[in-house]
Amino acid sequence: MPRKQGNPPCEHTVESGDTFSILAGVYYGDPSDANANKIMAANPGVAATSLSIGQKINIPA
């Protein structure tokens, strides 16, 4: 399971197995589409299906 790397808003370094839905659960306690979409919207140009280990993404408040 991914580890929380701070409290939103923050930057997250992608680890093996991370997805926007999983990160929504880790950071917001709710892996719903609404929270996953919030993370996706904060990272324009980042494809949800191709997160790379070590890539930095924004986790909004």
C-alpha positions as CSV (number, residue, x, y, z in Angstrom):
1,M,0.0,0.0,0.0
2,P,1.3,3.4,-0.8
3,R,2.4,5.6,2.0
4,K,1.1,9.1,2.8
5,Q,3.9,11.6,2.1
6,G,2.4,14.6,3.9
7,N,-1.0,16.3,4.2
8,P,-2.7,17.8,1.3
9,P,-1.9,20.0,-0.4
10,C,1.5,18.3,-1.0
11,E,3.7,16.6,-3.6
12,H,3.7,12.8,-3.8
13,T,6.5,10.8,-5.4
14,V,4.9,7.9,-7.2
15,E,5.7,4.4,-5.9
16,S,5.1,1.0,-7.3
17,G,1.4,0.2,-7.4
18,D,0.2,3.8,-7.1
19,T,-3.0,4.9,-8.9
20,F,-5.1,8.0,-8.6
21,S,-7.8,6.0,-6.9
22,I,-5.4,4.4,-4.4
23,L,-3.8,7.8,-3.6
24,A,-7.3,9.3,-3.1
25,G,-7.9,6.6,-0.5
26,V,-4.5,7.2,1.2
27,Y,-4.8,11.0,1.3
28,Y,-8.5,11.6,1.6
29,G,-9.7,8.3,3.2
30,D,-12.0,7.8,0.3
31,P,-11.0,6.2,-3.1
32,S,-14.1,7.5,-4.9
33,D,-14.0,8.7,-8.5
34,A,-14.6,12.3,-7.3
35,N,-11.4,12.3,-5.2
36,A,-9.4,10.5,-7.9
37,N,-10.6,13.0,-10.4
38,K,-9.5,15.8,-8.0
39,I,-6.0,14.5,-8.1
40,M,-6.1,14.0,-11.9
41,A,-7.3,17.6,-12.3
42,A,-4.4,18.9,-10.3
43,N,-2.0,17.1,-12.6
44,P,-2.9,18.1,-16.2
45,G,-0.9,16.2,-18.8
46,V,-0.3,13.2,-16.4
47,A,-1.9,10.1,-17.8
48,A,-3.6,8.1,-15.0
49,T,-2.7,4.8,-16.8
50,S,1.0,5.6,-17.1
51,L,2.3,6.8,-13.7
52,S,6.0,6.2,-13.5
53,I,7.9,5.3,-10.3
54,G,9.7,8.4,-9.1
55,Q,7.3,10.8,-10.9
56,K,6.1,13.7,-8.8
57,I,2.4,14.6,-8.7
58,N,0.4,17.2,-6.8
59,I,-2.1,16.2,-4.2
60,P,-4.6,19.1,-3.8
61,A,-6.3,20.1,-0.6
